[in-house]
């Protein structure tokens, strides 16, 4: 892996992790603004706790060395969560300021996954 790819991976992964942890904390604390936001999108308030826990577990999975299969599942979970959030905002007709964070985390998920080092990938015999 080139030094440039490694730098891209770590920058994207650290920003992704920071974004997921910060939104997870807001969701776990069920702050009023976040609860209102989710309810307005049509989701139950209890989903906040589920999503918050999943995000924290996903960040741990992505940052901890080894366990490439678990990392794949974490990236898939992040992809589905963020693409679902982005689509929910679009369907609800939200302003770009409300839609952009989901899109940013989706893009960071894809970049982190794409540039991950070989020791963080599932290696299959050809």
C-alpha positions in Angstrom: 0.0 0.0 0.0 1.4 3.4 -1.0 2.0 6.1 1.6 -0.7 8.3 0.0 -3.3 5.6 0.1 -2.5 4.9 3.8 -2.8 8.6 4.6 -6.2 8.8 2.7 -7.4 5.7 4.6 -6.5 7.0 8.0 -7.9 10.5 7.4 -11.2 9.1 6.1 -11.3 6.5 8.8 -10.7 8.9 11.7 -13.2 11.4 10.4 -15.7 8.6 9.9 -15.1 7.3 13.4 -15.4 10.8 14.9 -18.7 11.4 13.0 -20.1 8.1 14.0 -19.2 8.4 17.7 -20.5 12.0 17.9 -23.8 11.1 16.3 -24.0 7.9 18.4 -23.7 9.9 21.6 -26.4 12.3 20.5 -28.6 9.4 19.7 -27.9 7.5 22.9 -28.6 10.6 25.0 -31.8 11.0 23.0 -31.4 14.8 22.8 -34.7 16.5 22.0 -33.6 17.9 18.7 -32.4 14.5 17.5 -35.6 12.8 18.8 -37.7 15.4 17.0 -35.7 14.9 13.9 -36.1 11.1 13.8 -39.8 11.4 14.6 -40.3 13.9 11.8 -38.6 11.4 9.4 -41.1 8.8 10.5 -38.9 6.6 12.7 -39.7 5.7 16.4 -37.6 7.3 19.1 -36.3 4.0 20.4 -34.5 3.5 17.1 -32.0 6.1 18.3 -30.6 3.8 21.0 -30.3 0.9 18.6 -28.5 3.1 16.0 -26.2 4.6 18.6 -25.1 1.3 19.9 -24.5 -0.1 16.4 -22.4 2.9 15.5 -20.2 2.6 18.5 -19.7 -1.2 17.9 -19.0 -0.4 14.2 -16.3 2.1 15.1 -14.7 -0.4 17.4 -14.7 -3.0 14.7 -13.2 -0.8 12.1 -10.4 0.6 14.4 -9.4 -2.6 16.1 -6.7 -4.6 14.2 -7.6 -8.0 12.7 -11.1 -9.4 12.4 -11.5 -8.5 8.7 -15.0 -10.2 8.4 -16.3 -8.1 11.3 -14.9 -5.0 9.6 -16.8 -5.9 6.4 -20.0 -6.2 8.3 -19.3 -2.9 10.1 -18.7 -1.1 6.8 -21.8 -2.6 5.3 -23.8 -1.5 8.3 -22.4 2.0 8.1 -23.2 2.0 4.3 -26.8 0.9 4.9 -27.4 3.3 7.8 -26.0 6.3 6.0 -27.5 5.6 2.6 -30.8 5.1 4.4 -30.5 8.3 6.3 -29.6 10.2 3.2 -32.6 8.8 1.3 -34.9 9.5 4.3 -33.8 13.2 4.2 -34.3 13.4 0.5 -37.7 11.8 0.6 -38.7 14.1 3.6 -37.7 17.1 1.5 -35.1 18.3 4.0 -32.7 21.1 3.3 -29.2 20.3 2.2 -27.9 21.4 5.7 -29.8 18.5 7.2 -29.0 16.1 4.4 -25.3 16.8 4.0 -24.0 15.1 7.3 -25.5 11.7 6.1 -24.0 12.1 2.7 -20.6 13.0 4.2 -20.6 10.0 6.4 -21.6 7.8 3.5 -18.8 9.1 1.4 -16.3 8.7 4.2 -17.5 5.1 4.7 -16.9 4.3 1.0 -13.4 6.0 1.0 -12.3 4.3 4.2 -13.5 0.9 2.9 -11.9 1.4 -0.5 -8.5 2.5 0.8 -8.3 0.0 3.8 -4.9 -1.8 4.0 -4.6 -5.4 2.9 -4.4 -6.7 6.5 -7.9 -5.2 7.1 -9.4 -7.0 4.1 -10.8 -10.5 3.7 -8.3 -12.4 1.7 -9.7 -15.3 -0.5 -7.7 -18.0 -2.2 -7.8 -17.6 -5.9 
